[in-house]
Amino acid sequence: MDDPVLGSRPAPLATATPTPPTSVVHRRRGPIAALAVTALLLAGCAGRAQGPAPASPSGSALSGSAVVLEPMVSGPREDVPSALDDPADPALPTPAVDPARILAGGPPPDGIPAIDEPRFLPAAGVDWLGADEAVIALDLDGHQRAYPVQILHWHEIVNDTVGGRPVAVTYCPLCNTALAFDRQAAGRVLDFGTSGSLYLSALVMYDRQTQSLWSQVERSAIAGTLTGTELELIPVTMLRWADWLAAAPEGWVLSRETGAQRPYGTNPYVGYDDIDNTDTFLDEAVDTQFAAKLRVVVFPGAADPVAVLAGDLAALGVAEILVDGSPVILFSAPGLASALDVADVADGAPVTATGAFRPEVDGRVLTFTTLIGGEPGVGPAAGAAVARDEQTGSDWDLLGRAVDGPLAGARLTAVPHVNTFWFAQAAFRPDTEVLRLQP
């Protein structure tokens, strides 16, 4: 298993020292990755079902009826050439990447169907998620929503509207990248589908308004009318279901009523994130500074890319680093079930969950120590604090909320970050500086 979570211990803030990039070697597509995409192709060929899908046979019945919280808004299809049909069409702007490197991933366009009319259940009505199971947490102006990874495995994109703001919540299993974006760009309200293609082993989306192609990891259009346009990142956190539920008991959870029939709760990528698995869909050399599937914490919005090894952070619990010259505090907690390990998503081996924040409240700079200890791989009690600030003695959870002490109720400002695989970060940003955390 990739980078098992180490037991954290009380420790002061870590310091970071840079490690420069090193050599690369060639890798070929391997059988595990190929089987994963084949599974998705077969699922995609099943097409859309008419009406809501039944609950997974392995799960219990839904409690109550799922509802649409806000209508999904988007603009009309435009009469422009389609990069989905031909990214090298001479009528289009010059692509941002070599079109020959936009590779077929197996499923056809929309073979992995995006969720366009998401339906939600109140958190208290969900009884089909395991306590340690991964959800992607989004909070916009107090609108709290969780998107289970067991659903995003089979859809990869949720076109949503949260607090009146058009958003897309996305997940690429091949790179383990959970990212959310504002769907407003270039004077348009976009909505996205899966193109069926990959760029540097990562999800390539397309917008349905201009049929431009977008790199999920680079959050920008790489071919089509909107080439060069960037999407605004919205911070999200992948964490245990039990932790999110404790933090947002009045929140809403994406339902399995997606309009498609999929075996939710099962993992089509069994063994994909094993530390010894070198399978990727890269069409170039794989950086060998670290194992391909080593998990690293990175910052997709950073001008100067840096990475922290998730194992280093897990061993310390709390660390402060600089990203583009500004301090960022990193929290971690063990016990998150990997969604890319075994067949049952809820039973995945434990990995570390992470949060990234600006270390200040109302202009007051804070420093933190860890509160997490115990056995390796064992998560804290649901909703438990993971850090304490030294200035007030307030306790903070993985979502950056003060849950006890003088600052109870305060929130740290989230910094967009993602816990991804080393091979993906090295491919997209070969100039990444790796910060090795020291006590």
C-alpha angles and dihedrals in degrees: 000000000000115000101332112222112260122219108265122226133197106279142155122252114299125237122220131223122191124245115198122228116266140193130324137214134197122261131185130218107275134211099257094055091043091052090050093056091043088056091052092047090055090047091048092052088059086074127199120324123225108251130351119337119242120250116274111275088238094055135069123254120283114263107232130339123306117236139202105244098192131002115260106242128197142150129263127273109270127222097243133119114279122240086192087068097038122356089189095054105143089221088067129074116272107280118251090229134032104279089218088068093058096093132194108254097195108263118081121241108303090005082125096048119220116224107249102172104035117198122204140204126207109258092244090058096059116099101154101077124090117234093245095038118124122255129173108233122209126181120183115176091327096317100127120196135167124205112198113226089219086070097039089055087073101036108026093194132060115188103205143160116223121186088343093306118119108232139171119211110199139183129187110196093193091063099021090234118157109187135160127202142188106249092213111099139140091010092303139101104231133194123198141222133183113266095203088237134108132212116197088348092302136115117280112202128192129209116232094218099063101002090234116159119242132196108225093205094046091040090217141104110261099181137015138040093323097047110156095020113132129211121226112247120234114201116247132171130211109216144142118298090231091056094049092046091052090049097043110026089156093048130108130248128208108252129226086237092101102141090251132088113236135148094252113196094037125102118226090191101064111178093002096128097045108135090234094051110102096177114130137148094237117137092203142051118307116229110243099195085106135006111288094241097042108130117239133181111231139170114232094193095054120116090205107042120226131173135199121202108244089220092057091050093045091054091055103033094210132039137165121216138165120252114186087344096305125107118253123186117215122205124190139186130186128229104060108144111236110240091205100056119073133009095264108063092208092058098055119136114266120270131169125276117211142198129193125201147159104261098230141084122201090345093310114125114222134196123205144208127196126260096186120105139134134088122356112268095009113126124221123254113290111286093002120158115258101190142027126209116231095216100061106006091240118154122231133199131218091269091059096255123139102232099176140017135039093322096048109150095026121123132212117224109256121233117211108253139152135205101223141153122281094235091059096048092046092049096050097036110024088170091065115141111219113216112208108207118227128189 
